[in-house]
């Protein structure tokens, strides 16, 4: 992995697998439940200046990363609910929310409300995933950003990867002193 890739994808790129065992799904649910605590632990005591740090030149700030996770994991939840309620592969919902990070609430707002969203949302996601059947986990939706059909089993793996991916960005920004 090149140096730029190592900072942009510090835990590697998401590599979806076709099948997941029940133990793997249980593990992903546990990781999903743990993500909010990790975000809180890393960010809630940071000053405004610290929240403005970036992990590489031109990247989002820590603040924007927290808001982005709240936004995108919300869309993840809606995509799953959509897939569960449609008889066929659900069409894509919203192609990307990356531009949302540049809006005033993503750029300047305090992180506490987004941390609260992450707390509640991940609890709801974990509860939902715990109650899905094997048939439910095989249901799919079209992911417009990745341009692939994603099963709900793959979706939990993707959302956990996404959360850990941005946690790694935050750790880089904090651990390396960030970049102004």
Backbone bond lengths (Angstrom), bond angles and torsions (degrees), N, CA, C in turn:
res aa  C-N    CA-C-N  psi(-1)  N-CA   C-N-CA  omega(-1)  CA-C   N-CA-C  phi
1 X - - - 1.460 - - 1.522 108.36 -
2 X 1.320 117.26 131.15 1.453 121.52 179.39 1.523 110.07 -72.02
3 X 1.343 116.36 162.53 1.466 121.77 -176.65 1.526 111.85 -57.35
4 X 1.344 117.61 -44.46 1.468 120.09 178.86 1.519 110.92 -62.43
5 X 1.338 116.29 -44.29 1.458 120.41 177.76 1.521 111.50 -62.04
6 X 1.324 117.03 -36.84 1.463 120.92 -178.96 1.519 111.39 -64.37
7 X 1.306 118.14 -31.68 1.471 120.95 177.02 1.527 110.80 -84.77
8 X 1.319 117.15 -36.20 1.463 119.90 -179.94 1.528 111.04 -75.02
9 X 1.314 117.24 -36.72 1.462 122.60 -179.58 1.528 109.57 -127.61
10 X 1.326 117.21 67.55 1.467 120.55 -173.35 1.527 114.58 -63.27
11 X 1.320 118.32 -21.40 1.466 119.81 176.18 1.528 110.55 -109.25
12 X 1.328 116.11 13.07 1.459 121.39 -176.66 1.523 110.87 87.01
13 X 1.307 114.76 169.39 1.466 120.38 178.39 1.530 109.43 -80.58
14 X 1.332 115.64 154.83 1.460 118.98 176.67 1.514 108.75 -67.08
15 X 1.307 115.85 129.99 1.458 121.96 177.90 1.522 107.46 -123.29
16 X 1.297 115.95 95.22 1.464 120.22 -177.52 1.514 111.77 -65.71
17 X 1.298 114.76 139.74 1.456 119.50 174.68 1.521 107.96 -106.85
18 X 1.315 116.96 158.72 1.463 121.40 -173.90 1.525 112.65 -75.51
19 X 1.324 117.48 -38.16 1.466 120.59 -173.92 1.524 110.52 -131.28
20 X 1.325 115.00 149.38 1.461 122.14 178.17 1.518 108.64 -130.81
21 X 1.319 115.97 136.44 1.462 120.14 175.45 1.524 109.06 -76.95
22 X 1.318 116.09 165.74 1.469 120.46 176.56 1.526 109.94 -59.96
23 X 1.331 117.10 -37.49 1.473 120.84 179.18 1.528 110.71 -65.31
24 X 1.322 117.50 -38.39 1.468 120.37 178.33 1.524 111.17 -66.83
25 X 1.320 117.39 -39.23 1.469 120.62 177.36 1.523 109.61 -64.84
26 X 1.325 117.49 -43.97 1.472 121.51 177.96 1.523 110.46 -59.69
27 X 1.323 116.85 -41.38 1.464 121.41 177.66 1.527 111.30 -63.24
28 X 1.333 117.37 -43.68 1.467 120.28 179.39 1.532 111.04 -64.24
29 X 1.330 117.18 -37.12 1.470 120.50 177.65 1.525 109.72 -63.26
30 X 1.329 117.10 -42.82 1.476 120.64 177.81 1.529 110.39 -62.22
31 X 1.326 117.04 -42.25 1.467 120.55 178.10 1.527 111.17 -64.86
32 X 1.318 116.28 -39.13 1.463 121.37 178.05 1.522 110.40 -60.64
33 X 1.324 116.35 -42.51 1.466 120.81 179.17 1.527 111.82 -67.18
34 X 1.304 117.72 -28.96 1.463 122.52 -176.97 1.530 112.66 -80.87
35 X 1.311 117.94 -26.31 1.467 121.17 -175.78 1.530 113.89 -54.30
36 X 1.338 120.22 -46.33 1.470 118.49 -178.84 1.531 113.23 -58.69
37 X 1.334 116.58 -40.55 1.466 119.49 178.72 1.523 110.31 -62.04
38 X 1.315 116.75 -40.12 1.460 120.73 -179.98 1.530 111.27 -65.87
39 X 1.318 116.84 -42.06 1.473 119.91 177.49 1.522 110.81 -62.70
40 X 1.326 116.11 -45.22 1.465 120.24 178.81 1.520 111.04 -61.22
41 X 1.314 115.84 -47.58 1.461 121.30 -177.51 1.529 111.30 -58.15
42 X 1.307 116.64 -39.82 1.465 120.58 -177.71 1.519 113.95 -79.58
43 X 1.333 118.19 -29.16 1.465 118.50 -166.79 1.517 116.97 -118.41
44 X 1.323 119.45 -24.81 1.466 117.62 -168.24 1.521 114.17 -68.17
45 X 1.312 118.53 -20.63 1.465 119.10 179.23 1.535 112.71 -100.63
46 X 1.323 117.47 5.74 1.463 120.03 -179.72 1.524 110.96 -75.06
47 X 1.313 115.70 144.33 1.469 121.43 175.84 1.530 109.33 -75.87
48 X 1.327 116.13 169.06 1.467 120.15 176.08 1.525 111.23 -57.75
49 X 1.325 116.50 -41.03 1.467 119.58 178.72 1.526 110.87 -63.37
50 X 1.324 116.77 -42.73 1.466 120.05 179.47 1.529 111.05 -66.02
51 X 1.331 117.20 -37.98 1.466 120.69 177.87 1.526 112.00 -66.28
52 X 1.316 116.78 -16.04 1.469 121.68 179.47 1.527 112.79 -90.05
53 X 1.315 117.69 0.22 1.469 120.80 178.30 1.524 110.72 -71.40
54 X 1.319 114.63 152.33 1.460 122.00 176.52 1.526 109.12 -118.62
55 X 1.307 116.84 160.99 1.466 121.27 -178.17 1.523 112.89 -97.06
56 X 1.326 116.94 -12.70 1.467 122.95 174.38 1.520 107.25 -160.81
57 X 1.318 118.23 157.98 1.469 119.97 -179.11 1.529 111.38 -56.07
58 X 1.324 115.20 130.89 1.456 120.86 177.83 1.515 115.45 81.39
59 X 1.318 117.15 1.42 1.467 119.61 -178.28 1.525 111.09 -83.59
60 X 1.313 114.77 174.55 1.453 120.16 175.00 1.518 109.87 -70.66
61 X 1.316 114.84 155.60 1.462 120.52 174.38 1.525 108.94 -77.82
62 X 1.328 115.63 167.48 1.463 120.12 175.14 1.528 109.36 -56.38
63 X 1.319 116.84 -43.87 1.471 121.51 179.43 1.532 110.46 -56.79
64 X 1.324 116.78 -48.19 1.462 120.50 -179.48 1.529 111.59 -63.84
65 X 1.322 116.95 -35.69 1.463 120.14 178.31 1.525 111.20 -62.63
66 X 1.331 117.07 -44.02 1.471 120.57 179.87 1.529 109.89 -62.69
67 X 1.315 117.15 -46.88 1.468 120.39 179.02 1.535 110.80 -62.90
68 X 1.324 116.71 -39.80 1.465 121.38 179.19 1.530 110.93 -61.11
69 X 1.315 117.23 -43.52 1.466 120.02 179.79 1.527 110.18 -63.79
70 X 1.324 117.73 -42.90 1.470 120.18 176.97 1.533 110.27 -59.53
71 X 1.325 116.78 -44.34 1.470 120.94 -179.43 1.528 112.04 -65.48
72 X 1.316 116.92 -52.72 1.465 119.96 -173.35 1.518 112.33 -70.91
73 X 1.314 118.06 -35.07 1.457 118.96 179.11 1.523 110.25 -72.07
74 X 1.339 116.65 -25.79 1.461 119.84 170.71 1.522 110.79 -63.92
75 X 1.331 116.27 -45.19 1.464 119.22 177.54 1.517 110.99 -64.55
76 X 1.311 117.59 -35.43 1.462 120.74 175.99 1.531 109.63 -57.99
77 X 1.312 115.98 -47.21 1.466 121.13 179.67 1.532 110.34 -59.38
78 X 1.323 117.06 -45.89 1.467 120.44 -179.46 1.524 111.41 -65.03
79 X 1.321 117.70 -38.19 1.464 120.37 178.26 1.527 110.71 -63.56
80 X 1.320 116.56 -40.29 1.463 120.21 179.63 1.523 110.45 -65.82
81 X 1.327 116.51 -46.30 1.467 119.83 178.88 1.533 110.03 -60.64
82 X 1.313 116.89 -39.00 1.458 122.13 178.03 1.525 109.69 -62.61
83 X 1.319 117.30 -47.42 1.465 121.40 -179.13 1.525 111.54 -62.62
84 X 1.322 117.09 -35.68 1.464 120.54 -178.91 1.527 112.75 -72.42
85 X 1.311 117.25 -21.80 1.463 119.66 -174.63 1.523 113.99 -105.48
86 X 1.317 118.08 0.40 1.461 121.51 178.08 1.522 110.05 -109.06
87 X 1.335 117.52 146.69 1.464 119.79 -177.35 1.529 114.30 -73.69
88 X 1.330 118.25 -19.02 1.462 122.04 -178.21 1.522 109.10 -124.24
89 X 1.327 116.10 -177.39 1.459 119.63 175.20 1.521 108.70 -55.82
90 X 1.313 115.48 126.28 1.462 120.60 -177.16 1.522 110.16 -70.20
91 X 1.331 116.58 138.73 1.464 118.67 175.44 1.521 110.17 -67.52
92 X 1.299 116.01 160.07 1.461 120.06 -179.77 1.519 112.21 -64.18
93 X 1.299 115.16 144.86 1.458 121.86 174.78 1.515 106.51 -117.52
94 X 1.304 117.15 122.94 1.457 124.17 176.66 1.528 111.59 53.28
95 X 1.286 116.03 115.97 1.456 119.81 -174.91 1.523 113.68 -71.48
96 X 1.308 118.15 -36.97 1.461 119.89 179.99 1.517 110.04 -159.81
97 X 1.300 115.82 148.99 1.465 120.24 173.83 1.524 109.99 -117.68
98 X 1.323 116.91 13.19 1.462 120.10 -177.86 1.523 112.75 -59.74
99 X 1.321 117.60 -36.08 1.466 120.02 179.96 1.526 112.33 -69.36
100 X 1.319 117.13 -17.03 1.458 119.97 -179.90 1.523 111.17 -63.56
101 X 1.322 117.82 -29.36 1.468 121.06 -178.19 1.524 112.06 -63.31
102 X 1.320 117.26 -21.22 1.468 120.92 -179.53 1.530 112.68 -87.82
103 X 1.328 117.42 -7.23 1.463 120.91 179.68 1.528 109.67 -75.58
104 X 1.339 118.31 160.59 1.470 120.47 -175.98 1.532 114.05 -52.95
105 X 1.338 117.80 -41.34 1.466 118.23 -178.98 1.524 111.72 -69.96
106 X 1.325 117.79 -33.24 1.458 120.76 178.65 1.513 112.71 -77.48
107 X 1.316 115.74 -29.46 1.459 121.06 -175.30 1.522 112.97 -88.65
108 X 1.338 117.82 -37.18 1.464 120.57 -169.19 1.526 115.89 -122.40
109 X 1.306 119.05 -19.16 1.466 121.10 -172.64 1.528 111.70 -67.08
110 X 1.324 117.32 152.25 1.463 120.70 174.05 1.536 109.95 -59.23
111 X 1.322 116.66 152.21 1.466 119.88 -178.06 1.523 112.91 -83.04
112 X 1.322 119.33 -15.96 1.472 121.37 -176.46 1.531 112.85 -53.95
113 X 1.335 120.32 -46.47 1.465 118.55 178.83 1.537 113.00 -62.19
114 X 1.315 117.54 -38.40 1.465 119.76 178.62 1.528 111.26 -69.84
115 X 1.329 117.28 -35.47 1.467 119.29 175.19 1.525 110.15 -63.31
116 X 1.336 117.36 -37.92 1.470 120.91 177.22 1.530 110.43 -65.40
117 X 1.331 116.68 -40.27 1.469 120.14 176.45 1.521 109.64 -61.10
118 X 1.321 116.89 -46.58 1.466 121.20 -179.46 1.529 110.11 -60.48
119 X 1.331 117.29 -42.78 1.476 120.81 178.14 1.525 111.10 -56.16
120 X 1.320 115.94 -58.34 1.460 120.43 -175.70 1.512 113.15 -66.69
121 X 1.308 116.31 -41.85 1.454 121.14 -178.04 1.524 111.67 -63.50
122 X 1.323 117.08 -43.77 1.460 119.30 -179.37 1.523 111.59 -68.45
123 X 1.313 117.24 -32.62 1.465 119.29 175.50 1.526 109.85 -65.27
124 X 1.332 116.41 -43.27 1.472 119.96 177.58 1.530 110.95 -64.20
125 X 1.325 117.04 -44.02 1.462 120.11 178.98 1.525 111.17 -60.64
126 X 1.319 116.61 -46.37 1.464 120.22 -179.31 1.528 110.38 -61.26
127 X 1.317 116.60 -44.73 1.467 120.35 179.08 1.529 110.22 -60.53
128 X 1.316 116.33 -46.24 1.459 120.53 179.71 1.523 110.73 -59.91
129 X 1.325 117.28 -50.04 1.462 120.57 -179.34 1.523 112.03 -61.03
130 X 1.326 117.53 -36.65 1.470 120.29 178.80 1.522 112.33 -62.53
131 X 1.309 116.89 -23.46 1.456 120.64 -175.23 1.528 113.70 -107.09
132 X 1.322 117.16 10.21 1.457 120.08 177.13 1.521 110.04 -84.68
133 X 1.309 115.62 144.24 1.458 121.44 175.74 1.528 109.17 -85.58
134 X 1.318 115.80 170.47 1.465 120.46 175.57 1.530 109.94 -59.37
135 X 1.319 116.36 -38.48 1.470 120.65 177.25 1.523 110.81 -63.28
136 X 1.327 116.49 -42.94 1.465 120.45 177.49 1.528 110.93 -59.73
137 X 1.331 116.58 -43.75 1.467 120.97 -177.36 1.527 112.39 -64.37
138 X 1.318 116.67 -19.84 1.463 120.69 178.14 1.527 112.21 -86.67
139 X 1.331 117.64 -14.46 1.465 120.21 176.94 1.519 108.18 -63.64
140 X 1.324 115.45 157.13 1.466 118.65 -172.82 1.520 111.27 -140.57
141 X 1.307 113.63 163.80 1.457 121.45 171.10 1.522 107.48 -137.58
142 X 1.313 115.01 159.61 1.456 120.56 177.79 1.522 108.04 -86.28
143 X 1.319 116.50 125.84 1.463 121.57 179.57 1.527 107.53 -96.56
144 X 1.352 117.43 104.65 1.469 120.07 -173.47 1.526 114.34 -62.40
145 X 1.322 117.89 -33.85 1.460 120.11 -179.08 1.528 110.60 -69.31
146 X 1.325 116.85 -45.05 1.470 121.20 -179.61 1.526 112.28 -85.24
147 X 1.324 116.49 -15.79 1.460 124.00 -179.55 1.526 112.34 57.63
148 X 1.334 114.60 46.52 1.462 121.61 176.93 1.528 108.89 -142.63
149 X 1.339 115.61 158.86 1.454 120.34 168.89 1.523 107.28 -80.90
150 X 1.329 116.05 135.48 1.458 122.12 -177.07 1.522 108.22 -122.22
151 X 1.331 117.18 123.26 1.466 119.68 174.88 1.525 108.27 -72.28
152 X 1.323 116.95 160.69 1.462 119.05 179.18 1.525 110.98 -66.27
153 X 1.331 117.98 -28.61 1.471 120.09 173.67 1.530 109.98 -65.01
154 X 1.320 116.88 -43.64 1.466 120.02 176.59 1.523 110.96 -66.28
155 X 1.319 116.68 -34.06 1.467 120.93 -177.24 1.522 111.87 -63.59
156 X 1.338 117.77 -39.99 1.469 117.93 179.07 1.523 109.64 -67.14
157 X 1.316 116.70 -38.18 1.462 120.02 177.02 1.529 110.00 -62.15
158 X 1.332 116.44 -41.96 1.459 121.03 -179.30 1.527 111.55 -65.34
159 X 1.332 118.12 -44.13 1.464 119.83 -177.22 1.530 110.84 -68.89
160 X 1.331 117.47 -35.64 1.470 119.77 175.78 1.526 109.10 -66.21
161 X 1.342 117.31 -45.36 1.466 119.79 176.89 1.528 109.79 -57.13
162 X 1.323 117.78 -46.47 1.459 122.04 -177.29 1.524 110.72 -59.85
163 X 1.325 116.71 -44.74 1.462 120.19 178.64 1.519 112.02 -62.73
164 X 1.329 117.09 -42.93 1.463 120.96 179.71 1.529 111.41 -70.43
165 X 1.310 116.34 -34.76 1.470 122.90 177.42 1.535 109.79 -57.57
166 X 1.327 116.73 -47.92 1.466 119.20 -178.88 1.528 112.34 -78.34
167 X 1.320 118.37 -26.27 1.472 119.55 170.58 1.525 109.68 -61.27
168 X 1.318 116.49 -41.40 1.469 120.35 178.59 1.527 110.62 -63.64
169 X 1.328 117.39 -37.48 1.470 120.13 175.38 1.526 110.63 -61.88
170 X 1.320 116.44 -44.31 1.469 120.21 179.99 1.523 110.12 -63.03
171 X 1.323 116.86 -42.65 1.472 119.95 178.35 1.527 110.71 -61.39
172 X 1.321 117.29 -40.11 1.469 120.09 176.89 1.520 110.61 -61.36
173 X 1.323 116.71 -45.57 1.470 120.49 -178.57 1.523 111.34 -64.39
174 X 1.317 117.01 -38.13 1.469 120.84 -179.96 1.525 110.51 -78.79
175 X 1.318 116.18 -49.89 1.460 121.78 -173.07 1.508 114.51 -67.38
176 X 1.292 116.65 -30.79 1.464 120.46 -179.09 1.521 110.83 -99.04
177 X 1.332 116.37 9.17 1.454 119.71 -178.87 1.510 113.29 79.71
178 X 1.321 115.66 -1.61 1.455 119.12 178.75 1.514 111.64 70.82
179 X 1.280 114.75 177.32 1.460 121.41 178.11 1.513 106.56 -128.21
180 X 1.289 116.18 135.63 1.474 119.61 -176.98 1.503 110.83 -77.90
